[in-house]
């Protein structure tokens, strides 16, 4: 449709333009100053980074929709969402201004980076199991020992693998037969794996990588690769109950829900208050597969990043 013609009043179109210009400047100035901040009543954009977990799109979409619905109900706004689907690409969008108004992040280093850029915590997840589990195949007939080495290591790219052997749990870190398998190089679980290996006197070159965490236990159970897998508890699942061994658990900060720097203070306050409600926290917890939500607290992320970037102990 063509716009309706403007009927010029006294002074004609030029006079009208001169009269409107100062008024438009007054109206538009605050909007331009807000930059990428969401306008009141506009749709809020939620970015979800769930780490390198390769869950089915149906499951991830159900989680994303449930979280978006709860946040939208609290804020009184429609909330759209975008999920990473096992790809780190969304992290770049979150770190660039203007893409998202809200974030749900599982990797603690991404949360710390967002906080450093002025994002504000709305809630911490309550998940005592959050971290990295180091899992191994049990050695048949030898309690307290795990399988390492052998020809199956060739399936994960180890040339001339060491002979298969059984090693006591306390000795795996320095065993000549040990190799570690975790998610993509540079991912958080990879960085944590290398930090833990160094702390225990192991060798970083013994850490191997695959695309996602989910494939790690598949190699170990389906293909019987005798390796130490490093994955989140959400991936290792019932490993110990199924006869495997959890060699070590490294705690990590919980997932976090955050607001972008440009989001209005009253919306941030409303979201914090709403997420503190026990009923809402329970619904969010079920959707995320965690125990619930806690008050926003940046300290776990600060402590974690200091540990992650600390030098390895002397002599290791």
Backbone as CSV, one residue per row, in Angstrom:
resi,resn,N_x,N_y,N_z,CA_x,CA_y,CA_z,C_x,C_y,C_z
1,UNK,0.833,-1.200,0.000,0.000,0.000,0.000,0.865,1.247,0.000
2,UNK,0.393,2.247,-0.739,1.082,3.528,-0.695,0.706,4.267,0.588
3,UNK,1.668,4.919,1.220,1.318,5.689,2.410,0.384,6.834,2.054
4,UNK,-0.502,7.151,2.978,-1.435,8.263,2.742,-0.657,9.546,2.565
5,UNK,-1.043,10.380,1.628,-0.316,11.635,1.411,-0.410,12.546,2.624
6,UNK,0.705,13.224,2.903,0.728,14.180,4.008,0.105,15.469,3.521
7,UNK,-0.870,15.932,4.258,-1.509,17.199,3.893,-0.751,18.325,4.589
8,UNK,-0.093,19.116,3.780,0.708,20.201,4.355,-0.192,21.272,4.923
9,UNK,0.101,21.698,6.108,-0.669,22.765,6.728,-0.045,24.097,6.368
10,UNK,-0.252,25.000,7.199,0.224,26.351,6.956,1.749,26.344,6.844
11,UNK,2.261,26.928,5.807,3.700,26.982,5.609,4.187,25.924,4.651
12,UNK,3.330,24.944,4.253,3.711,23.949,3.267,4.603,22.879,3.874
13,UNK,5.040,21.904,3.031,5.850,20.783,3.509,7.152,21.219,4.162
14,UNK,7.822,22.230,3.621,9.082,22.639,4.222,8.883,23.198,5.624
15,UNK,7.815,23.956,5.779,7.536,24.494,7.110,7.225,23.380,8.095
16,UNK,6.481,22.372,7.632,6.160,21.218,8.486,7.421,20.484,8.898
17,UNK,8.338,20.285,7.951,9.580,19.577,8.255,10.394,20.333,9.294
18,UNK,10.448,21.685,9.142,11.204,22.477,10.116,10.593,22.368,11.501
19,UNK,9.265,22.243,11.554,8.578,22.140,12.853,8.777,20.762,13.486
20,UNK,8.800,19.703,12.637,8.918,18.343,13.153,10.345,17.973,13.557
21,UNK,11.344,18.548,12.897,12.726,18.124,13.128,13.141,18.177,14.593
22,UNK,12.934,19.308,15.303,13.343,19.320,16.719,12.565,18.310,17.549
23,UNK,11.266,18.128,17.238,10.459,17.186,17.998,10.962,15.755,17.802
24,UNK,11.263,15.391,16.542,11.783,14.045,16.267,13.117,13.820,16.951
25,UNK,13.951,14.839,17.003,15.249,14.704,17.661,15.086,14.389,19.139
26,UNK,14.118,15.073,19.774,13.872,14.820,21.196,13.363,13.402,21.432
27,UNK,12.503,12.932,20.521,11.923,11.594,20.685,12.944,10.506,20.416
28,UNK,13.773,10.675,19.378,14.679,9.620,18.944,15.964,9.554,19.755
29,UNK,16.364,10.650,20.369,17.646,10.665,21.074,17.759,9.579,22.133
30,UNK,16.768,9.419,23.028,16.902,8.353,24.021,16.963,6.976,23.386
31,UNK,16.218,6.767,22.297,16.212,5.460,21.644,17.570,5.156,21.036
32,UNK,18.182,6.165,20.402,19.494,5.955,19.814,20.542,5.716,20.884
33,UNK,20.392,6.360,22.016,21.367,6.191,23.098,21.333,4.781,23.655
34,UNK,20.167,4.132,23.611,20.062,2.782,24.141,20.774,1.771,23.264
35,UNK,21.050,2.118,22.008,21.763,1.213,21.113,20.980,-0.061,20.920
36,UNK,21.626,-1.194,21.319,21.029,-2.509,21.065,20.069,-2.936,22.164
37,UNK,19.828,-2.128,23.158,18.928,-2.515,24.238,17.525,-2.737,23.700
38,UNK,16.851,-3.730,24.291,15.499,-4.049,23.844,14.541,-2.931,24.229
39,UNK,13.698,-2.530,23.288,12.706,-1.501,23.576,11.639,-2.059,24.497
40,UNK,11.031,-1.214,25.345,9.979,-1.694,26.242,8.879,-2.401,25.458
41,UNK,8.544,-3.608,25.887,7.491,-4.373,25.229,7.965,-5.198,24.051
42,UNK,9.210,-4.977,23.594,9.720,-5.737,22.450,10.061,-7.157,22.874
43,UNK,10.158,-8.049,21.894,10.553,-9.430,22.161,11.970,-9.472,22.726
44,UNK,12.159,-10.229,23.799,13.487,-10.430,24.367,14.120,-11.652,23.707
45,UNK,15.404,-11.554,23.387,16.104,-12.625,22.688,16.995,-13.379,23.665
46,UNK,16.774,-14.687,23.776,17.509,-15.554,24.705,18.474,-16.434,23.926
47,UNK,19.761,-16.372,24.289,20.768,-17.253,23.705,21.114,-18.347,24.697
48,UNK,21.072,-19.603,24.265,21.337,-20.742,25.156,22.584,-21.467,24.678
49,UNK,23.607,-21.504,25.532,24.819,-22.281,25.238,24.916,-23.385,26.286
50,UNK,24.684,-24.603,25.838,24.605,-25.738,26.752,25.888,-26.549,26.776
51,UNK,27.000,-25.971,26.294,28.239,-26.730,26.216,28.221,-27.650,25.003
52,UNK,29.280,-28.430,24.834,29.360,-29.333,23.689,28.639,-30.636,23.998
53,UNK,27.331,-30.520,24.238,26.487,-31.686,24.475,25.650,-31.908,23.219
54,UNK,25.709,-33.110,22.701,25.001,-33.399,21.447,23.662,-34.070,21.753
55,UNK,22.722,-33.300,22.297,21.387,-33.823,22.572,20.537,-33.717,21.318
56,UNK,19.410,-34.425,21.310,18.545,-34.366,20.134,17.903,-32.990,20.047
57,UNK,17.688,-32.486,18.819,17.053,-31.173,18.660,15.688,-31.091,19.346
58,UNK,14.959,-32.201,19.382,13.634,-32.193,20.021,13.776,-31.912,21.516
59,UNK,14.728,-32.578,22.162,14.942,-32.383,23.596,15.427,-30.957,23.888
60,UNK,16.358,-30.490,23.072,16.914,-29.162,23.294,15.854,-28.089,23.061
61,UNK,15.043,-28.272,22.023,13.977,-27.306,21.757,12.952,-27.270,22.885
62,UNK,12.629,-28.445,23.424,11.672,-28.496,24.535,12.219,-27.743,25.740
63,UNK,13.509,-27.929,26.023,14.134,-27.208,27.124,14.131,-25.707,26.853
64,UNK,14.549,-25.314,25.645,14.614,-23.894,25.308,13.260,-23.220,25.379
65,UNK,12.229,-23.907,24.883,10.894,-23.319,24.896,10.373,-23.157,26.314
66,UNK,10.643,-24.156,27.159,10.192,-24.080,28.549,10.864,-22.915,29.283
67,UNK,12.174,-22.770,29.090,12.896,-21.669,29.744,12.412,-20.321,29.216
68,UNK,12.234,-20.217,27.903,11.760,-18.964,27.307,10.370,-18.607,27.822
69,UNK,9.507,-19.618,27.960,8.151,-19.371,28.465,8.178,-18.819,29.883
70,UNK,9.020,-19.413,30.742,9.091,-18.967,32.130,9.645,-17.543,32.222
71,UNK,10.703,-17.260,31.479,11.277,-15.916,31.509,10.293,-14.891,30.939
72,UNK,9.575,-15.274,29.893,8.584,-14.374,29.306,7.441,-14.082,30.249
73,UNK,7.005,-15.125,30.986,5.911,-14.932,31.947,6.331,-13.939,33.037
74,UNK,7.578,-14.080,33.518,8.051,-13.190,34.582,8.186,-11.756,34.070
75,UNK,8.779,-11.614,32.880,9.054,-10.274,32.355,7.832,-9.626,31.725
76,UNK,6.785,-10.417,31.465,5.628,-9.876,30.777,5.925,-9.533,29.334
77,UNK,6.848,-10.259,28.730,7.278,-10.011,27.349,7.396,-11.348,26.625
78,UNK,7.283,-11.312,25.323,7.568,-12.512,24.550,9.079,-12.725,24.516
79,UNK,9.511,-13.987,24.697,10.931,-14.319,24.670,11.172,-15.345,23.566
80,UNK,11.991,-14.988,22.590,12.426,-15.938,21.580,13.750,-16.546,22.031
81,UNK,14.132,-17.678,21.446,15.365,-18.317,21.898,16.120,-18.932,20.727
82,UNK,17.420,-19.059,20.945,18.310,-19.712,19.984,19.246,-20.608,20.779
83,UNK,19.424,-21.848,20.310,20.227,-22.831,21.043,21.437,-23.201,20.203
84,UNK,22.519,-23.615,20.890,23.757,-23.888,20.163,23.785,-25.243,19.461
85,UNK,22.953,-26.213,19.850,22.943,-27.541,19.224,24.339,-28.166,19.140
86,UNK,25.095,-28.082,20.231,26.409,-28.710,20.259,27.495,-27.931,19.547
87,UNK,27.202,-26.741,19.032,28.200,-25.930,18.333,28.589,-24.735,19.199
88,UNK,29.885,-24.357,19.192,30.306,-23.197,19.982,29.979,-21.859,19.336
89,UNK,29.362,-21.857,18.139,29.178,-20.611,17.394,28.365,-19.581,18.173
90,UNK,27.380,-20.027,18.941,26.526,-19.069,19.642,27.307,-18.285,20.688
91,UNK,28.417,-18.855,21.181,29.227,-18.129,22.161,29.734,-16.825,21.570
92,UNK,30.132,-16.855,20.301,30.615,-15.631,19.655,29.509,-14.582,19.573
93,UNK,28.275,-15.044,19.288,27.157,-14.103,19.212,26.842,-13.505,20.574
94,UNK,26.950,-14.316,21.619,26.687,-13.809,22.960,27.718,-12.756,23.362
95,UNK,28.949,-12.952,22.957,30.009,-12.040,23.353,30.009,-10.749,22.538
96,UNK,29.300,-10.745,21.414,29.190,-9.529,20.615,27.926,-8.775,21.027
97,UNK,28.001,-7.481,21.225,26.825,-6.741,21.709,25.708,-6.714,20.675
98,UNK,24.475,-6.724,21.195,23.318,-6.507,20.346,22.602,-7.737,19.848
99,UNK,23.168,-8.926,20.032,22.529,-10.128,19.508,21.452,-10.671,20.449
100,UNK,21.724,-10.625,21.761,20.818,-11.231,22.728,20.584,-10.294,23.914
101,UNK,19.403,-10.453,24.520,19.059,-9.710,25.731,19.235,-10.567,26.980
102,UNK,19.123,-11.884,26.813,19.241,-12.830,27.920,20.136,-13.982,27.482
103,UNK,20.744,-14.643,28.450,21.595,-15.787,28.138,21.423,-16.859,29.199
104,UNK,21.491,-18.099,28.756,21.588,-19.247,29.657,22.847,-19.985,29.237
105,UNK,23.842,-19.996,30.109,25.144,-20.552,29.743,25.563,-21.622,30.743
106,UNK,26.005,-22.757,30.210,26.533,-23.815,31.076,28.046,-23.714,31.255
107,UNK,28.832,-23.409,30.211,30.289,-23.304,30.415,30.648,-22.137,31.337
108,UNK,31.360,-22.424,32.413,31.703,-21.392,33.388,32.606,-20.312,32.830
109,UNK,33.474,-20.670,31.874,34.360,-19.645,31.305,33.588,-18.666,30.426
110,UNK,32.528,-19.127,29.763,31.695,-18.214,28.983,30.922,-17.280,29.906
111,UNK,30.396,-17.811,31.000,29.702,-16.967,31.976,30.639,-15.895,32.514
112,UNK,31.866,-16.290,32.850,32.842,-15.326,33.371,33.143,-14.247,32.333
113,UNK,33.242,-14.633,31.067,33.520,-13.660,30.008,32.359,-12.681,29.845
114,UNK,31.127,-13.176,29.952,29.969,-12.287,29.848,29.908,-11.323,31.034
115,UNK,30.205,-11.816,32.225,30.214,-10.944,33.398,31.257,-9.834,33.233
116,UNK,32.399,-10.178,32.641,33.441,-9.179,32.424,33.003,-8.115,31.421
117,UNK,32.041,-8.447,30.561,31.531,-7.503,29.572,30.296,-6.745,30.062
118,UNK,29.971,-6.898,31.354,28.882,-6.111,31.924,27.546,-6.828,32.007
119,UNK,27.484,-8.105,31.604,26.240,-8.857,31.785,25.985,-9.037,33.274
120,UNK,24.696,-9.162,33.643,24.320,-9.259,35.051,23.669,-10.607,35.345
121,UNK,24.118,-11.246,36.408,23.560,-12.541,36.795,22.122,-12.374,37.272
122,UNK,21.263,-13.254,36.810,19.881,-13.311,37.296,19.700,-14.458,38.272
123,UNK,20.403,-15.570,38.034,20.316,-16.737,38.917,21.452,-17.683,38.591
124,UNK,21.902,-18.412,39.623,22.837,-19.517,39.435,22.046,-20.816,39.457
125,UNK,22.465,-21.773,38.664,21.855,-23.092,38.748,22.266,-23.795,40.027
126,UNK,21.409,-24.672,40.522,21.754,-25.484,41.703,22.009,-26.906,41.205
127,UNK,23.288,-27.222,41.019,23.647,-28.508,40.448,24.949,-28.996,41.069
128,UNK,24.858,-29.745,42.183,26.070,-30.209,42.868,26.940,-31.120,42.014
129,UNK,26.358,-31.725,40.975,27.131,-32.657,40.149,27.885,-31.964,39.021
130,UNK,27.657,-30.654,38.820,28.279,-29.957,37.692,29.792,-30.079,37.758
131,UNK,30.399,-30.458,36.651,31.849,-30.612,36.606,32.260,-31.545,35.496
132,UNK,33.411,-32.170,35.671,33.932,-33.142,34.703,34.214,-34.448,35.436
133,UNK,33.641,-35.530,34.942,33.920,-36.864,35.457,34.979,-37.528,34.590
134,UNK,35.969,-38.117,35.238,36.973,-38.916,34.537,36.581,-40.381,34.720
135,UNK,36.180,-41.012,33.622,35.604,-42.349,33.704,36.502,-43.361,33.006
136,UNK,36.398,-44.620,33.446,37.245,-45.679,32.885,36.475,-46.997,32.865
137,UNK,36.969,-47.918,32.061,36.435,-49.278,32.041,37.035,-50.069,33.196
138,UNK,36.191,-50.779,33.931,36.677,-51.601,35.040,37.471,-52.793,34.514
139,UNK,38.497,-53.200,35.256,39.306,-54.351,34.880,38.624,-55.620,35.420
140,UNK,38.226,-56.530,34.543,37.495,-57.727,34.996,38.302,-58.540,36.013
141,UNK,37.652,-58.847,37.117,38.272,-59.685,38.136,39.304,-58.988,38.986
142,UNK,39.488,-57.689,38.802,40.480,-56.958,39.584,39.857,-55.686,40.159
143,UNK,39.170,-55.808,41.278,38.510,-54.636,41.881,39.508,-53.518,42.162
144,UNK,39.070,-52.288,41.919,39.924,-51.137,42.180,40.911,-50.841,41.069
145,UNK,40.833,-51.606,39.970,41.730,-51.364,38.848,40.920,-51.085,37.580
146,UNK,41.542,-50.383,36.633,40.868,-50.026,35.381,41.709,-50.480,34.201
147,UNK,41.049,-50.655,33.053,41.726,-51.062,31.829,42.319,-49.854,31.110
148,UNK,43.555,-50.010,30.663,44.206,-48.970,29.876,44.986,-49.620,28.735
149,UNK,45.170,-48.880,27.650,46.011,-49.337,26.549,45.336,-50.363,25.660
150,UNK,46.123,-50.946,24.773,45.617,-51.980,23.879,45.307,-51.464,22.485
151,UNK,45.042,-52.419,21.592,44.847,-52.107,20.173,43.634,-51.230,19.909
152,UNK,42.638,-51.245,20.801,41.432,-50.434,20.553,41.735,-48.940,20.544
153,UNK,42.875,-48.529,21.103,43.244,-47.108,21.086,43.450,-46.585,19.660
154,UNK,43.691,-47.495,18.732,43.853,-47.065,17.343,42.578,-46.418,16.806
155,UNK,41.423,-46.792,17.363,40.155,-46.218,16.920,40.060,-44.726,17.215
156,UNK,40.856,-44.247,18.171,40.828,-42.820,18.502,42.125,-42.136,18.080
157,UNK,42.855,-42.768,17.170,44.010,-42.116,16.571,45.340,-42.345,17.239
158,UNK,45.443,-43.335,18.126,46.726,-43.618,18.780,47.497,-44.627,17.926
159,UNK,48.619,-44.204,17.380,49.474,-45.101,16.601,50.438,-45.823,17.539
160,UNK,50.707,-47.073,17.254,51.573,-47.890,18.115,51.126,-47.813,19.578
161,UNK,49.891,-48.207,19.856,49.374,-48.085,21.231,50.136,-48.987,22.200
162,UNK,50.217,-48.574,23.459,50.873,-49.410,24.471,50.053,-50.670,24.724
163,UNK,50.668,-51.724,25.236,49.930,-52.964,25.508,48.813,-52.724,26.527
164,UNK,47.766,-53.501,26.408,46.668,-53.393,27.370,47.124,-53.853,28.740
165,UNK,46.678,-53.138,29.758,47.071,-53.464,31.114,45.975,-53.048,32.080
166,UNK,46.069,-53.476,33.300,45.174,-53.049,34.376,45.990,-52.258,35.383
167,UNK,45.429,-51.114,35.789,46.165,-50.184,36.648,45.269,-49.753,37.800
168,UNK,45.851,-49.632,38.987,45.103,-49.118,40.138,44.654,-47.687,39.860
169,UNK,43.471,-47.312,40.359,42.899,-45.994,40.094,43.868,-44.876,40.443
170,UNK,44.563,-44.998,41.564,45.469,-43.936,42.002,46.678,-43.777,41.090
171,UNK,46.961,-44.796,40.255,48.162,-44.778,39.428,47.900,-44.425,37.969
172,UNK,46.646,-44.176,37.604,46.348,-44.004,36.176,47.029,-42.778,35.579
173,UNK,47.186,-41.702,36.347,47.654,-40.425,35.801,49.041,-40.522,35.190
174,UNK,49.902,-41.344,35.773,51.285,-41.431,35.298,51.583,-42.750,34.592
175,UNK,50.563,-43.538,34.346,50.781,-44.825,33.680,51.222,-44.600,32.228
176,UNK,52.216,-45.376,31.741,52.616,-45.269,30.325,51.486,-45.647,29.367
177,UNK,50.487,-46.377,29.862,49.397,-46.832,28.998,48.227,-45.865,28.943
178,UNK,48.244,-44.807,29.741,47.058,-43.952,29.837,46.951,-42.984,28.662
179,UNK,45.731,-42.839,28.174,45.368,-41.780,27.237,44.013,-41.252,27.704
180,UNK,43.752,-39.973,27.444,42.503,-39.340,27.860,41.740,-38.921,26.613
181,UNK,40.420,-39.062,26.648,39.577,-38.669,25.518,38.498,-37.715,26.013
182,UNK,38.392,-36.563,25.360,37.393,-35.574,25.765,36.876,-34.839,24.530
183,UNK,36.094,-33.783,24.750,35.463,-33.044,23.650,36.489,-32.206,22.891
184,UNK,35.986,-31.410,21.940,36.830,-30.675,21.002,37.914,-29.862,21.702
185,UNK,39.074,-29.792,21.080,40.191,-29.045,21.642,39.813,-27.570,21.790
186,UNK,40.106,-27.011,22.949,39.768,-25.619,23.228,38.431,-25.441,23.907
187,UNK,37.599,-26.498,23.925,36.334,-26.425,24.653,36.636,-26.406,26.151
188,UNK,35.640,-26.026,26.944,35.878,-25.931,28.384,36.249,-27.283,28.980
189,UNK,35.554,-28.337,28.590,35.860,-29.643,29.177,37.273,-30.078,28.789
190,UNK,37.735,-29.686,27.611,39.117,-29.979,27.209,40.105,-29.210,28.076
191,UNK,39.842,-27.920,28.306,40.733,-27.118,29.139,40.793,-27.662,30.564
192,UNK,39.648,-28.051,31.094,39.606,-28.611,32.443,40.359,-29.937,32.494
193,UNK,40.164,-30.766,31.473,40.854,-32.060,31.425,42.360,-31.860,31.473
194,UNK,42.866,-30.948,30.653,44.313,-30.717,30.618,44.820,-30.139,31.944
195,UNK,44.013,-29.306,32.573,44.414,-28.742,33.875,44.482,-29.830,34.934
196,UNK,43.493,-30.723,34.962,43.466,-31.805,35.948,44.614,-32.786,35.698
197,UNK,44.847,-33.133,34.440,45.951,-34.044,34.109,47.273,-33.461,34.586
198,UNK,47.476,-32.163,34.343,48.713,-31.514,34.793,48.834,-31.530,36.312
199,UNK,47.727,-31.267,37.004,47.749,-31.278,38.473,48.127,-32.646,39.028
200,UNK,47.772,-33.694,38.305,48.071,-35.055,38.775,49.380,-35.601,38.224
201,UNK,50.149,-34.743,37.578,51.454,-35.176,37.102,51.429,-35.870,35.758
202,UNK,50.310,-35.776,35.041,50.224,-36.399,33.728,50.808,-35.522,32.637
203,UNK,50.638,-35.977,31.391,51.215,-35.298,30.230,50.090,-34.803,29.328
204,UNK,50.114,-33.512,28.981,49.045,-32.937,28.165,48.952,-33.603,26.797
205,UNK,50.068,-34.098,26.278,50.063,-34.747,24.965,49.250,-36.040,24.965
206,UNK,48.938,-36.555,26.141,48.137,-37.781,26.236,46.641,-37.510,26.138
207,UNK,46.244,-36.238,26.019,44.833,-35.871,25.900,44.451,-35.853,24.427
208,UNK,43.439,-36.652,24.068,42.930,-36.725,22.701,41.541,-36.101,22.654
209,UNK,41.114,-35.717,21.473,39.845,-34.992,21.348,38.934,-35.605,20.301
210,UNK,37.627,-35.491,20.561,36.596,-35.852,19.608,35.619,-34.683,19.517
211,UNK,34.644,-34.765,18.634,33.800,-33.600,18.378,32.982,-33.171,19.590
212,UNK,32.295,-34.107,20.226,31.428,-33.785,21.358,31.654,-34.771,22.491
213,UNK,31.208,-34.383,23.682,31.339,-35.260,24.837,30.574,-36.570,24.656
214,UNK,29.446,-36.489,23.983,28.550,-37.638,23.899,29.215,-38.847,23.250
215,UNK,30.166,-38.602,22.346,30.810,-39.722,21.665,31.841,-40.429,22.539
216,UNK,32.286,-39.799,23.622,33.330,-40.380,24.463,32.883,-41.705,25.094
217,UNK,31.773,-41.740,25.853,31.356,-43.032,26.412,30.961,-44.045,25.349
218,UNK,30.551,-43.574,24.152,30.244,-44.509,23.072,31.492,-45.281,22.659
219,UNK,32.610,-44.584,22.494,33.873,-45.260,22.179,34.218,-46.280,23.262
220,UNK,34.000,-45.896,24.514,34.427,-46.740,25.630,33.524,-47.950,25.835
221,UNK,32.231,-47.789,25.648,31.312,-48.898,25.903,31.052,-49.743,24.663
222,UNK,30.766,-49.084,23.539,30.405,-49.816,22.327,31.620,-50.397,21.611
223,UNK,32.732,-49.642,21.618,33.936,-50.096,20.926,35.014,-50.580,21.881
224,UNK,34.711,-50.520,23.183,35.589,-51.059,24.227,36.986,-50.446,24.206
225,UNK,37.059,-49.156,23.908,38.350,-48.460,23.932,38.771,-48.267,25.386
226,UNK,39.965,-48.738,25.730,40.458,-48.684,27.110,41.185,-47.367,27.340
227,UNK,40.423,-46.353,27.647,40.920,-44.990,27.756,40.229,-44.320,28.936
228,UNK,40.767,-43.206,29.421,40.084,-42.420,30.451,39.255,-41.356,29.736
229,UNK,37.947,-41.407,29.880,37.071,-40.412,29.276,36.841,-39.259,30.228
230,UNK,36.794,-38.053,29.696,36.545,-36.854,30.506,35.305,-36.156,29.967
231,UNK,34.208,-36.265,30.708,32.915,-35.749,30.257,32.145,-35.199,31.452
232,UNK,31.090,-34.438,31.162,30.247,-33.929,32.240,29.416,-35.078,32.817
233,UNK,28.987,-34.959,34.076,28.123,-35.990,34.664,26.830,-36.192,33.884
234,UNK,26.366,-35.152,33.183,25.154,-35.289,32.375,25.375,-36.263,31.226
235,UNK,26.632,-36.430,30.815,26.959,-37.358,29.734,27.324,-38.729,30.284
236,UNK,28.125,-38.750,31.344,28.539,-40.047,31.890,27.367,-40.799,32.506
237,UNK,26.357,-40.048,32.982,25.115,-40.670,33.441,25.323,-41.752,34.481
238,UNK,24.861,-42.938,34.148,24.895,-44.064,35.087,26.134,-44.936,34.871
239,UNK,27.252,-44.333,34.512,28.454,-45.103,34.182,28.852,-46.058,35.301
240,UNK,28.922,-45.553,36.533,29.336,-46.401,37.655,28.320,-47.503,37.916
241,UNK,27.007,-47.170,37.817,25.970,-48.169,38.056,25.979,-49.259,36.985
242,UNK,26.550,-48.933,35.811,26.621,-49.905,34.719,27.923,-50.688,34.710
243,UNK,28.692,-50.568,35.790,29.910,-51.358,35.920,31.192,-50.616,35.629
244,UNK,31.098,-49.345,35.227,32.302,-48.563,34.970,32.844,-47.946,36.250
245,UNK,33.938,-47.208,36.106,34.610,-46.593,37.250,34.720,-45.088,37.023
246,UNK,34.331,-44.298,38.028,34.584,-42.867,38.006,35.892,-42.643,38.758
247,UNK,36.938,-42.330,37.998,38.274,-42.199,38.563,38.406,-40.921,39.385
248,UNK,37.766,-39.836,38.892,37.940,-38.534,39.536,36.801,-37.623,39.105
249,UNK,36.420,-36.702,39.986,35.420,-35.686,39.645,35.993,-34.316,39.934
250,UNK,36.000,-33.450,38.915,36.445,-32.066,39.081,35.229,-31.156,39.085
251,UNK,34.910,-30.532,40.231,33.747,-29.627,40.270,33.953,-28.400,39.373
252,UNK,32.844,-27.860,38.885,32.866,-26.628,38.090,31.692,-25.757,38.513
253,UNK,31.709,-24.473,38.154,30.595,-23.594,38.529,29.295,-24.041,37.869
254,UNK,28.170,-23.621,38.438,26.875,-24.025,37.880,26.561,-23.261,36.605
255,UNK,25.518,-23.701,35.918,25.023,-22.913,34.786,24.482,-21.584,35.320
256,UNK,24.305,-20.639,34.428,23.892,-19.301,34.856,22.864,-18.729,33.895
257,UNK,21.994,-17.878,34.424,21.050,-17.111,33.623,21.433,-15.648,33.793
258,UNK,21.623,-14.949,32.662,22.153,-13.594,32.704,21.327,-12.638,31.857
259,UNK,21.468,-11.348,32.177,20.832,-10.274,31.407,21.911,-9.415,30.769
260,UNK,21.672,-9.005,29.539,22.627,-8.176,28.811,22.761,-6.794,29.452
261,UNK,23.879,-6.116,29.212,24.086,-4.789,29.817,22.989,-3.787,29.468
262,UNK,22.383,-3.900,28.280,21.397,-2.913,27.872,19.990,-3.173,28.359
263,UNK,19.743,-4.282,29.030,18.387,-4.583,29.478,18.013,-3.672,30.647
264,UNK,16.806,-3.141,30.606,16.364,-2.168,31.607,16.471,-2.722,33.021
265,UNK,16.845,-1.851,33.951,17.053,-2.263,35.346,15.788,-2.840,35.958
266,UNK,14.620,-2.278,35.618,13.385,-2.795,36.201,13.070,-4.203,35.693
267,UNK,13.449,-4.494,34.441,13.248,-5.849,33.910,14.191,-6.828,34.600
268,UNK,15.430,-6.405,34.812,16.399,-7.249,35.524,15.892,-7.557,36.931
269,UNK,15.393,-6.526,37.630,14.884,-6.725,38.988,13.696,-7.678,38.998
270,UNK,12.799,-7.526,38.017,11.632,-8.402,37.947,12.043,-9.849,37.683
271,UNK,13.005,-10.049,36.812,13.467,-11.406,36.504,14.154,-12.040,37.709
272,UNK,14.967,-11.282,38.412,15.629,-11.830,39.606,14.602,-12.238,40.649
273,UNK,13.611,-11.386,40.849,12.575,-11.703,41.843,11.767,-12.920,41.411
274,UNK,11.420,-12.993,40.129,10.638,-14.116,39.649,11.385,-15.433,39.720
275,UNK,12.684,-15.415,39.393,13.480,-16.637,39.426,13.764,-17.096,40.852
276,UNK,13.631,-16.186,41.826,13.810,-16.556,43.234,12.588,-17.278,43.797
277,UNK,11.464,-17.224,43.079,10.255,-17.909,43.532,10.480,-19.419,43.505
278,UNK,10.213,-20.136,44.600,10.478,-21.584,44.647,9.755,-22.374,43.558
279,UNK,8.513,-21.988,43.265,7.767,-22.702,42.239,8.394,-22.546,40.867
280,UNK,8.773,-21.319,40.529,9.421,-21.061,39.241,10.770,-21.766,39.170
281,UNK,11.541,-21.706,40.273,12.848,-22.363,40.303,12.718,-23.863,40.079
282,UNK,11.655,-24.462,40.629,11.444,-25.906,40.458,11.130,-26.243,39.005
283,UNK,10.292,-25.423,38.373,9.955,-25.645,36.959,11.200,-25.505,36.090
284,UNK,11.985,-24.468,36.349,13.210,-24.251,35.587,14.192,-25.401,35.818
285,UNK,14.277,-25.858,37.053,15.182,-26.956,37.367,14.824,-28.226,36.619
286,UNK,13.532,-28.532,36.550,13.106,-29.733,35.816,13.437,-29.602,34.331
287,UNK,13.233,-28.427,33.779,13.527,-28.227,32.356,15.018,-28.365,32.072
288,UNK,15.856,-27.945,33.019,17.301,-27.960,32.826,17.964,-29.226,33.344
289,UNK,17.202,-30.075,34.030,17.768,-31.301,34.579,18.670,-31.059,35.770
290,UNK,18.351,-30.020,36.567,19.139,-29.713,37.761,18.202,-29.604,38.963
291,UNK,18.792,-29.384,40.145,17.994,-29.374,41.371,17.153,-28.117,41.533
292,UNK,17.517,-27.031,40.877,16.769,-25.781,41.013,17.661,-24.596,40.724
293,UNK,17.316,-23.449,41.308,18.073,-22.215,41.098,18.471,-21.607,42.437
294,UNK,19.600,-20.928,42.434,20.073,-20.200,43.608,20.192,-18.716,43.269
295,UNK,20.366,-17.905,44.306,20.540,-16.463,44.112,21.780,-16.194,43.267
296,UNK,21.777,-15.125,42.480,22.942,-14.821,41.633,24.185,-14.545,42.461
297,UNK,25.288,-15.212,42.107,26.534,-15.071,42.851,27.708,-15.262,41.880
298,UNK,28.502,-14.226,41.631,29.605,-14.355,40.675,30.843,-15.057,41.216
299,UNK,30.910,-15.270,42.539,32.147,-15.784,43.130,32.572,-17.157,42.610
300,UNK,31.652,-18.121,42.401,32.110,-19.418,41.872,32.825,-19.304,40.528
301,UNK,32.420,-18.361,39.711,33.036,-18.204,38.397,34.417,-17.558,38.517
302,UNK,34.552,-16.624,39.459,35.839,-15.981,39.686,36.864,-16.991,40.203
303,UNK,36.464,-17.803,41.181,37.365,-18.817,41.754,37.760,-19.832,40.682
304,UNK,36.791,-20.253,39.893,37.050,-21.251,38.863,38.046,-20.748,37.830
305,UNK,37.898,-19.511,37.381,38.793,-18.994,36.360,40.218,-18.828,36.892
306,UNK,40.351,-18.476,38.171,41.697,-18.405,38.756,42.350,-19.784,38.749
307,UNK,41.567,-20.817,39.097,42.097,-22.187,39.088,42.457,-22.627,37.673
308,UNK,41.555,-22.341,36.718,41.746,-22.818,35.348,43.023,-22.258,34.728
309,UNK,43.336,-21.011,35.052,44.498,-20.362,34.432,45.742,-20.362,35.310
310,UNK,45.656,-21.030,36.459,46.839,-21.103,37.336,47.887,-22.005,36.695
311,UNK,49.134,-21.739,37.030,50.226,-22.589,36.519,50.130,-23.972,37.154
312,UNK,50.577,-24.968,36.421,50.603,-26.336,36.967,51.550,-26.386,38.164
313,UNK,51.262,-27.260,39.138,52.145,-27.388,40.308,53.590,-27.649,39.892
314,UNK,54.519,-27.151,40.686,55.930,-27.303,40.381,56.308,-28.773,40.245
315,UNK,57.116,-29.066,39.228,57.565,-30.442,39.025,56.653,-31.258,38.149
316,UNK,55.475,-30.708,37.731,54.536,-31.450,36.900,54.601,-30.963,35.463
